[in-house]
């Protein structure tokens, strides 16, 4: 049976989904995190490094969103943004912190570095 029900009896599901305020808050958080990461990446590169380990916040104040949902949305957005810029990224979340390991070296480059080191190690002898 279909009943004609007044529009104000139950909230429309569209009103419960991520609204404009939430989207803006999420975007601002992600941009802040990415700016910090970018500064760390540039510094590490200038120092001759090819990897960083950094921390992301674990508590987010996003309107009408649980901490776990906020973490999922923000952290996945940060990782996606980094992957879209060709970084390799790993995440290590815990109850007290969330660490990211980020490198701009490809898997092939990493294997080449290891092979080169093995050659040098195998042929290094004191005179």
N, C-alpha and C positions, 0 to 999 in steps of 0.2 A: 504494500500500500504506500502511496505517496501522500504526504500531508503538506499543505502549504504552511510553512513555518516562518514566522517573522524573522527578518535578518538580524535582529538584535538578541535572539535567544541564545545563539552560540557564536563564539568568536570565529571569524574566518581564519583558516590555517595560514593564509598569506600574512596575516598580522603577527603571527608567532615566529615566522622565519626571520633570519638575519635581516634586521632593518637597517636603515641608513645610518643611524647612530652607531650600531655595532660594526658595520662595515668600515666606517670612518675610524673608529677606535682600533680595529684590527689593522687597517692600513697604516695608521700612525705608529703602532707598535712594531710592525714588521719593518717599516722604513727606518725606525730608530735602531733596531737590532742590526739591519743590513749596513747602515752607516758605520756603526761601531766595528762590525766584522770587516768592512772594506778598509778602514783605517789600519786594523791589525794585519790584514793581508798585504797592504802596501809596505808597512813597516817590516814585516817578515821578509818580503821580497828584497827590499833594500839591504837587509842584513844578510842576504845570500841563502836564506832558508827557503824551503819549498812546501812547508806544512805549518799549520797553526792548530792549536787546541784552545778553544775559547769557551766561554760560558754564556748561556742564554738565561733570561729570567724564568722562574718557575711559577710566579704568581702574576696574574693579569687581572686588571679591573675592567672587564668588559660588561656593559649593561646587559642584564638578563641572561647571563651565560655562566655556567658552572666553570670552576677552575680547570677541570679535566677537558671540557669542550674547548675552552679558550686555549689551553696548551696544544691540543690537537690542531686547531686551526692555525695558530700563530707559528708553531714549530714546523708544521708541514709547509706553510707558505714560505718560510725562510729557506728551508731545504730546497724547495722547488725553484725559488729564485736563484739560488746558488748553482743548482744543477743546470738551469737554463743558461747560465754563464760558463758552463763547461768545467765546473769544479767537481771534484769527487768529495763526497760528504758522508760522514758517519755521525750518528747521534748516540749519546749515552745518558739517558734520563734517569734520575733517581728522585727520592722524596726531598732531598736537600739541594740538588743542583741539576743542571742539564748542560752537558758538555757537547761541543761539536768539534770534530776533527775534520779539517778542510785542507785539501791539497790541490794544487794546479798542475801537478805532474801526472802524466797519463800512466796507465798500467804498463804500457810498453817501455816508457822511459824508466820506470821504476825497475823493471827487469833488466834493462840495459845497465843501469847503475850498479845493481847487484852483481851482474856478470863482470863488469869492469873491476869492481872491488875484489872479487874472487881471483881474477887474474893477477892483480897487484899483490894480494895476500899470498898467493901461491908462489910468487917470484921474489918476495921480499926476504932477503937474508942479510945479516950483518957482515961487513967486510973485515 
